[in-house]
Amino acid sequence: MATPVNAEQGKVNLLQISDPKIKTLHFTWFAFFLTFVMWFNHAPLLFEIKQALSMTDAQIKALLILNVALTIPARIVVGILVDKFGPRIMYSLLLFISSIFCIGFALAQTFETLALFRFLLGFVGAGFVIGIRLVSEWFPSHQVGTAEGIYGGWGNFGSAAAAMTLPTIALMFGGVDGWRYSLLAVGAFSMAYSVVFYHYARNTPKGSVYFKPKKSGAMEVTSWGDLFLLIIMNIPMYLALAMLAWKMSPAGVNLFSEFYMQATWVGLVILFVVQTHQVWRVNVEHLRKGVPAHEKYSFKQVAILDVAYFTTFGSELAVVSMLPLFFLDTFSSLTPVTAGLLASGYAFMNLVSRPLGGWFSDKFGRRKSMGLLIGGLAAGYLLMGFIDSSWSIALAVIICMACSFFVQGGEGAVFAIVPLIKRRMTGQIAGMAGAYGNVGAVVYLTILSYVDYHTFFFVIGGTALIGLVSVMFLDEPKGHLTEVDEDGNVHHIHVS
């Protein structure tokens, strides 16, 4: 039996570039940053894109829906692949392939081509999952929350960076095709960085073991109850995809016919049956034989983190999409530019709040920190539900930014726990939690299409309270994880 690994001492010093784990963190968060630049590079250029291709408002809405449609299944699939093949090759491939989609989007001459490449670019949203596994391999348990928070927060800032820089780059190129050159530059840079990342990144520190799942194709569980819970937890992801198909039908933005919507639904049912069979195939043999005590983990932990990320990241994606319009409609004195700038503060908080959420988790305990942060975001959204034109703009902005601190801090707290459940399946666990974040966004935005802003915020606050209750059942990670390498050697990985 291997000797337990002693946790390294000291804080995460981002300026200590000579430290291999700090160097790896910087390479990794920047890779994630580029994925978010590519994922949301269309948003600040929509006006120019709309004019260039003479698009309708319905087609613009269709693009926004297509941008998130592929991300839900992509995060599940990429989570499986990263556990099997390692984050180094998977991040390099994802950046390279996504850069091709980005270039295709920039060169599109018709709406159909544009829509196809925007749908395919949803694949880049799976990059987040890869870095979660990579960062967890390099940092000890008492630093992993902070490191994952920095990775997630600084990477998420890519969407804000795209909004701040791409219109300027388009103007520098000039002309009606300025937006195309701007997006081409993003694609070319990301393609080059995929080569850089492959050259410098490593899956683990020198001498460490990269643990792989015993079987691939579905998440392993260690009890019959967990097997059925896993199947149940897969259902909301299919329902979210069915909802997206409905929004693309004549009942929504009318991108395709009701026949295609129904065909998509049938396809999703078939996929669910196939995936359920795969889950059963991967797990039934070892469950019948009996799982050794040192191999067991509780899938309940994964389900609770899924619910928490549904509330945190799901609400962030939804609110970022509607907040500029909310400010514009609520305060008549604001211009569209000013409303956009005020709303950008919500996303800007990612730079500090997500790392702080991870740090709180490292410092004060996983369950306690997550409970505090989700309770704070519930209170924040309930307060936002009372904002109206009688409020001062300054107070409204302060409430929104305070709420965003708890939202993004909660995201950091979720992924401070993900690497501490089962090391060899960290990618799959991160993929499922990440997919639930997108499911949350689909659900919340669908609700917004039927209710007013006040009700929308109250609904999020109410679901956050459900998330808060679920966190009370979370088990605090203690002691160590046990993993067995391919040679049968037993390794202990400290988690507290």
C-alpha positions in Angstrom: 0.0 0.0 0.0 1.4 3.4 -1.0 2.3 5.9 1.7 -0.3 8.7 2.0 0.7 11.9 0.3 1.5 14.8 2.6 -0.3 18.0 1.6 2.0 20.8 0.5 2.1 23.9 2.7 1.4 27.5 1.6 -1.1 29.4 -0.4 -1.6 29.5 -4.1 1.0 32.1 -5.2 0.1 33.0 -8.8 3.4 34.9 -9.3 5.5 31.8 -8.6 5.8 30.8 -12.2 8.8 28.6 -11.5 6.4 26.2 -9.6 5.2 23.6 -12.1 1.7 23.5 -10.6 1.3 27.3 -10.9 2.6 27.3 -14.5 0.1 24.5 -15.2 -2.7 26.6 -13.7 -1.9 29.6 -15.9 -1.7 27.5 -19.0 -5.0 25.9 -18.1 -7.1 28.9 -17.2 -6.0 30.6 -20.3 -7.1 27.6 -22.4 -10.5 27.9 -20.7 -10.5 31.7 -21.3 -10.1 31.1 -25.0 -13.0 28.6 -25.1 -15.3 31.2 -23.6 -14.0 33.8 -26.1 -14.9 31.5 -28.9 -18.2 30.4 -27.3 -19.5 34.0 -26.9 -17.6 35.8 -29.7 -20.8 36.3 -31.6 -22.6 38.3 -28.8 -20.9 41.7 -29.2 -21.0 41.5 -33.0 -24.6 40.4 -33.5 -25.7 43.8 -35.0 -23.0 43.6 -37.6 -23.7 39.9 -38.3 -27.4 40.6 -38.6 -26.8 43.3 -41.2 -24.2 41.3 -43.2 -26.6 38.4 -43.7 -29.9 40.3 -43.6 -31.1 38.2 -40.7 -34.5 38.5 -38.9 -35.0 38.9 -35.1 -36.2 35.3 -35.0 -33.0 34.0 -36.6 -30.9 36.0 -34.1 -32.9 34.3 -31.3 -32.3 30.9 -33.0 -28.5 31.5 -33.0 -28.6 32.2 -29.2 -30.5 29.0 -28.6 -28.2 27.0 -30.9 -25.1 28.3 -29.0 -26.0 26.3 -25.9 -27.8 23.3 -27.4 -24.7 21.1 -28.0 -23.0 21.9 -24.7 -25.2 19.7 -22.5 -24.3 16.4 -24.3 -20.8 17.6 -25.1 -19.9 18.0 -21.4 -21.0 14.5 -20.6 -19.1 13.0 -23.5 -15.9 15.1 -23.0 -16.0 14.2 -19.3 -15.8 10.5 -20.2 -13.1 11.1 -22.8 -10.9 13.2 -20.5 -10.9 10.5 -17.8 -9.9 8.0 -20.4 -7.3 9.9 -22.5 -6.1 12.7 -20.2 -6.7 16.4 -20.2 -3.5 17.3 -22.2 -4.6 15.7 -25.4 -8.3 16.5 -24.9 -7.8 20.3 -24.3 -5.5 20.5 -27.3 -8.0 18.7 -29.5 -11.0 20.7 -28.2 -9.2 24.0 -28.9 -8.1 22.9 -32.4 -11.4 21.5 -33.5 -13.3 24.5 -32.0 -11.0 26.9 -33.8 -12.1 25.3 -37.1 -15.7 25.8 -36.1 -15.0 29.4 -35.2 -13.3 30.1 -38.6 -16.3 28.4 -40.3 -18.7 30.7 -38.5 -16.6 33.7 -39.5 -16.7 32.7 -43.2 -20.4 31.8 -43.4 -22.3 33.4 -46.2 -25.8 32.1 -45.4 -27.9 31.9 -42.3 -28.0 28.1 -42.6 -24.2 27.8 -42.6 -23.9 30.4 -39.8 -26.5 28.4 -37.7 -24.6 25.1 -38.3 -21.3 26.5 -37.1 -22.9 28.2 -34.1 -24.5 24.9 -33.1 -21.1 23.1 -33.5 -19.4 25.8 -31.4 -21.5 24.7 -28.4 -18.9 21.9 -28.3 -16.3 24.4 -27.0 -18.4 24.9 -23.8 -17.2 21.4 -22.7 -13.6 22.8 -22.3 -14.4 23.7 -18.7 -14.7 20.0 -17.7 -11.2 19.2 -19.0 -9.5 21.8 -16.9 -11.3 20.7 -13.7 -9.6 17.3 -14.0 -6.2 18.8 -14.9 -6.1 21.3 -12.0 -7.2 18.7 -9.5 -4.2 16.5 -10.5 -1.7 19.3 -9.7 -3.0 20.8 -6.4 -3.4 19.3 -3.0 -6.8 19.2 -1.2 -6.2 22.3 0.9 -5.5 24.3 -2.3 -7.7 22.7 -4.8 -10.8 24.8 -4.2 -8.8 28.0 -4.6 -7.0 26.7 -7.7 -10.3 25.5 -9.3 -11.9 28.9 -8.5 -9.1 30.8 -10.2 -9.4 28.4 -13.2 -13.1 28.8 -13.5 -13.4 32.5 -12.7 -10.6 33.7 -14.9 -11.6 31.4 -17.7 -15.3 32.6 -17.5 -14.0 36.1 -17.9 -13.4 35.2 -21.6 -17.0 36.1 -22.4 -16.6 39.6 -21.0 -13.2 40.0 -22.7 -14.8 39.1 -26.0 -17.4 41.8 -25.4 -14.8 44.4 -24.6 -12.3 43.6 -27.4 -13.9 42.1 -30.4 -15.9 45.1 -31.6 -12.6 47.2 -31.4 -10.7 44.6 -33.4 -13.5 44.6 -36.0 -13.2 48.4 -36.2 -9.4 48.1 -36.6 -9.9 45.8 -39.7 -12.7 48.1 -40.8 -15.3 47.6 -43.6 -18.4 45.5 -43.7 -16.3 42.3 -43.1 -14.5 43.7 -40.0 -16.5 41.3 -37.8 -15.3 38.3 -39.9 -11.7 39.3 -39.5 -12.2 39.7 -35.8 -13.6 36.2 -35.5 -10.9 34.8 -37.8 -8.3 36.2 -35.5 -9.8 34.5 -32.5 -9.9 31.2 -34.4 -6.3 31.4 -35.6 -5.0 32.4 -32.2 -6.9 29.5 -30.5 -5.6 27.0 -33.1 -2.0 28.2 -32.4 -2.6 27.9 -28.6 -3.8 24.3 -29.0 -0.2 23.5 -30.2 1.3 25.5 -27.3 -0.9 23.8 -24.7 0.0 20.3 -26.1 3.7 21.1 -26.0 3.8 22.5 -22.4 0.9 20.9 -20.4 1.2 17.6 -18.6 -1.6 15.4 -17.1 0.1 15.0 -13.7 3.2 16.1 -11.8 6.3 14.0 -12.4 6.0 10.7 -10.7 2.2 10.9 -10.1 -0.3 8.4 -11.4 -3.1 9.3 -13.7 -6.0 7.1 -12.6 -8.5 6.0 -15.3 -11.9 4.5 -15.0 -12.0 0.7 -15.2 -14.7 0.9 -17.9 -15.6 3.7 -20.3 -18.9 4.7 -21.8 -20.8 5.7 -18.6 -20.2 6.7 -15.0 -19.3 3.9 -12.6 -21.4 3.7 -9.4 -20.9 1.5 -6.4 -24.4 0.5 -5.2 -27.7 -0.5 -6.8 -29.4 2.6 -5.3 -26.8 4.8 -6.9 -27.3 3.1 -10.3 -31.0 4.0 -10.3 -30.3 7.5 -9.0 -27.8 8.0 -11.9 -30.5 7.0 -14.4 -33.0 9.4 -12.9 -30.5 12.2 -12.8 -29.9 11.8 -16.6 -33.6 12.5 -17.4 -33.5 16.4 -16.8 -30.7 16.7 -19.4 -32.9 15.1 -22.0 -35.9 17.2 -21.0 -33.7 20.3 -21.4 -32.7 19.3 -24.9 -36.3 18.5 -25.8 -37.2 22.0 -24.5 -34.6 23.5 -26.8 -36.0 21.6 -29.8 -39.5 23.0 -28.9 -38.0 26.5 -28.8 -36.7 26.0 -32.3 -40.1 24.9 -33.6 -43.0 27.1 -34.9 -44.0 27.5 -31.2 -40.7 29.3 -30.6 -38.4 30.9 -33.2 -39.6 28.8 -36.1 -36.2 27.6 -37.3 -37.6 24.2 -38.2 -41.0 22.5 -38.6 -43.0 20.7 -36.0 -42.2 17.5 -37.8 -38.4 18.0 -37.1 -39.2 18.9 -33.5 -41.1 15.6 -33.0 -38.3 13.7 -34.8 -35.8 15.3 -32.4 -37.9 14.2 -29.5 -38.0 10.6 -30.8 -34.2 10.7 -31.3 -33.8 11.9 -27.7 -35.9 9.0 -26.4 -33.8 6.6 -28.3 -30.6 8.2 -27.0 -31.8 8.0 -23.5 -32.6 4.2 -23.9 -29.1 3.7 -25.4 -27.4 5.6 -22.6 -29.4 3.8 -19.9 -28.4 0.5 -21.5 -24.8 1.7 -21.4 -25.0 2.7 -17.8 -26.4 -0.7 -17.0 -23.7 -2.5 -19.0 -20.8 -0.6 -17.3 -22.1 -1.2 -13.8 -24.1 -4.4 -13.5 -21.1 -6.9 -13.5 -19.2 -5.3 -10.6 -22.4 -4.6 -8.6 -23.4 -8.2 -8.8 -19.9 -9.3 -7.6 -19.9 -6.7 -4.8 -17.8 -3.6 -4.6 -14.9 -3.6 -2.2 -15.2 -1.1 0.6 -12.2 1.0 -0.4 -13.7 1.4 -3.9 -17.1 2.8 -2.8 -18.3 6.4 -3.1 -21.7 8.0 -2.7 -23.3 9.1 -6.0 -25.6 11.2 -3.7 -22.7 13.7 -3.6 -22.7 14.0 -7.3 -26.5 14.6 -7.5 -26.3 17.3 -4.8 -23.5 19.1 -6.7 -25.6 18.8 -9.9 -28.6 20.6 -8.2 -26.2 23.2 -6.7 -24.7 24.0 -10.1 -28.2 24.1 -11.7 -28.9 27.0 -9.4 -25.6 28.8 -9.5 -24.2 28.6 -13.0 -27.7 28.1 -14.5 -28.9 31.3 -13.0 -25.7 33.1 -14.0 -26.1 32.2 -17.7 -29.8 33.2 -17.7 -29.3 36.5 -15.8 -26.4 37.6 -17.9 -28.6 37.1 -21.0 -31.4 39.3 -19.7 -29.9 41.8 -17.3 -29.1 44.6 -19.8 -32.7 44.6 -21.0 -33.9 44.4 -17.4 -32.1 47.6 -16.5 -33.2 49.3 -19.7 -36.9 48.5 -19.1 -36.8 49.3 -15.4 -35.0 52.6 -15.5 -36.2 54.9 -18.3 -33.2 57.3 -17.9 -30.7 54.7 -19.1 -29.4 54.3 -22.6 -28.8 50.9 -24.1 -25.0 51.4 -23.8 -25.3 52.5 -20.1 -27.6 49.6 -19.3 -25.1 47.2 -20.9 -22.2 48.6 -18.9 -24.1 48.4 -15.6 -25.2 44.8 -16.3 -21.6 43.8 -17.2 -20.7 44.2 -13.5 -22.6 41.0 -12.8 -20.2 38.9 -15.1 -17.2 40.9 -14.2 -17.4 39.7 -10.6 -16.2 36.3 -11.8 -12.6 37.4 -11.6 -12.7 37.5 -7.8 -15.9 35.9 -6.5 -15.4 32.4 -8.0 -11.8 32.1 -6.6 -13.0 33.4 -3.3 -15.8 30.8 -3.2 -13.1 28.1 -3.7 -10.9 29.7 -1.0 -13.8 29.8 1.4 -14.4 26.1 0.8 -10.7 25.3 1.4 -10.5 27.4 4.5 -13.9 27.0 6.3 -15.2 23.6 5.1 -16.9 22.4 2.0 -20.6 22.0 3.1 -20.6 25.1 5.3 -19.2 27.3 2.6 -21.6 26.0 -0.1 -24.6 26.4 2.2 -23.6 30.0 3.1 -23.1 31.0 -0.6 -26.2 29.4 -1.9 -28.2 30.9 0.9 -26.7 34.3 0.0 -27.6 33.9 -3.7 -31.2 32.9 -2.7 -31.5 36.1 -0.7 -29.9 38.1 -3.5 -32.3 37.0 -6.1 -35.3 37.5 -3.8 -34.1 41.1 -3.3 -33.7 41.6 -7.0 -37.3 40.6 -7.4 -38.3 43.8 -5.6 -36.2 46.1 -7.8 -38.5 48.6 -9.7 -38.3 52.1 -11.1 -38.6 53.7 -7.6 -35.2 52.3 -6.6 -32.1 54.3 -7.1 -30.0 52.9 -9.9 -26.9 52.7 -7.7 -28.7 50.5 -5.1 -30.0 48.2 -7.8 -26.5 47.7 -9.2 -25.1 47.1 -5.7 -27.8 44.4 -5.0 -27.1 42.8 -8.4 -23.3 42.7 -7.9 -23.7 41.4 -4.3 -26.0 38.6 -5.6 -23.5 37.8 -8.4 -20.8 37.4 -5.7 -22.7 34.7 -4.0 -23.7 33.1 -7.4 -20.2 32.8 -8.6 -18.8 32.0 -5.2 -21.2 29.1 -5.1 -19.9 27.9 -8.4 -16.4 27.9 -7.0 -17.6 26.0 -3.9 -19.2 23.3 -6.1 -16.0 22.6 -8.0 -14.0 22.7 -4.8 -15.7 19.4 -4.0 -16.0 17.8 -7.4 -12.3 16.6 -7.5 -12.7 15.1 -3.9 -15.4 12.5 -4.7 -13.6 10.0 -6.9 -10.4 10.9 -8.6 -10.5 8.6 -11.6 -14.0 9.9 -12.6 -13.4 13.6 -11.9 -14.0 14.5 -15.6 -17.3 12.6 -15.7 -18.5 14.2 -12.4 -17.4 17.6 -13.6 -19.2 17.0 -16.9 -22.4 16.0 -15.3 -22.4 19.0 -12.9 -21.4 21.3 -15.8 -24.2 20.0 -18.0 -26.7 20.7 -15.1 -25.6 24.3 -15.2 -26.7 24.5 -18.8 -29.9 22.7 -18.0 -30.6 25.4 -15.4 -30.0 28.1 -17.9 -32.5 26.5 -20.4 -35.1 26.1 -17.6 -34.8 29.6 -16.3 -34.8 31.3 -19.7 -37.8 29.3 -20.7 -39.6 30.5 -17.5 -38.6 34.1 -18.3 -40.4 33.8 -21.7 -43.7 33.3 -19.7 -43.3 35.6 -16.7 -42.3 39.2 -15.8 -38.8 40.1 -14.4 -39.9 40.1 -10.8 -41.4 36.7 -10.9 -38.3 35.4 -12.8 -36.0 36.5 -9.9 -38.4 35.1 -7.3 -38.4 31.7 -9.1 -34.6 31.6 -9.1 -34.6 32.5 -5.4 -37.1 29.8 -4.7 -35.2 27.1 -6.5 -32.1 28.2 -4.8 -33.8 27.5 -1.5 -34.3 23.9 -2.7 -30.6 23.8 -3.6 -29.8 25.0 -0.1 -31.9 22.2 1.5 -30.1 19.6 -0.7 -26.7 20.9 0.4 -27.6 20.0 4.0 -27.4 16.4 3.0 -23.9 16.7 1.5 -21.2 14.7 3.2 -18.1 16.7 4.1 -15.1 15.1 2.3 -12.9 13.6 5.0 -9.7 11.5 5.2 -8.6 10.2 1.9 -9.8 8.8 -1.4 -8.5 5.3 -2.3 -7.6 4.6 -5.9 -6.1 1.5 -7.5 -3.7 1.9 -10.4 -3.4 -0.4 -13.5 -0.8 -2.5 -11.7 -3.1 -3.2 -8.7 -1.2 -0.8 -6.3 -3.4 1.0 -3.8 -3.0 4.8 -3.5 -4.3 7.2 -0.8 -5.2 10.7 -1.9 -5.9 13.2 0.9 -9.1 15.2 0.7 -9.0 16.9 4.1 
